[in-house]
């Protein structure tokens, strides 16, 4: 059994209070808290300790926990803001920072540069108790099972893991299988993001409606079954893209999507599965 979380990126056009109210109303247990300046600026960086204490208290008051802080889309390990994200995570007792893969695919030089950047970042957080969770991303240096395995072999696995999003695997190759991918990579996965994807393998993610769990082509039940066997994962976190402020999507429509998603996912992730550590009596 796993619990479900929701990224605040779904409420990118609204402030943190509205995001937390909507997520709590839908009965998720956790959030990915976004420090994403362009699309979901719910956590500001380089603020006072009291600011972060207030944010953490507010989240707890809604009955939620912070699964991770997301710096994707504006905060990279080699940018000046990265130190501020690490400091915020420390002050809020958050142990994971999620970042998307950078660089570009099919370029060995870009792949090596990205590894160097992540290794520098992991050295910086080594004494902080924080781990980096890197999302393999279509079109980027780490984009497939093979590149993810090579990447993980080249980094400090005590400090770095993968943020698994089946939709990016689906779009990475014409024959990519997200179910097999999560099974192959499960030992190095830190965090899991969940959404659906249209049948098309186009690099660009599909319309919002096709990202809603159950509205696309992915075998989310099989993915959930693997996640439930992964002891290091506490939450599967809903992450749907395309609802930032420039889209002008209404709050009630976002809430419909958030609630429809948990209604579909909850039976998959809450169903009990015996693991090798389970004692049967």
Secondary structure, DSSP 8 states (H G I E B T S, - for coil): --EEEEEGGGGTTS-HHHHHHHHHHTT--EEEEEEETTTEE-S-SS--HHHHHHHHHHHHHTT-EEEEEE-TTT--TTSTHHHHHHHHHHHTT--EEEEE--S-TT-HHHHHHHHHHHHHHHHHHTTTT-EEEEE--TTSSS-SHHHHHHHHHTS-TTTEEEEEEHHHHHHHSTT--HHHHHHHHGGGEEEEEE----S---SS---HHHHSTTSSS--HHHHHHHHTT-TT--EEEE---S-SGGGT--HHHHHHHHHHHHHHHHHHHHS----TT----
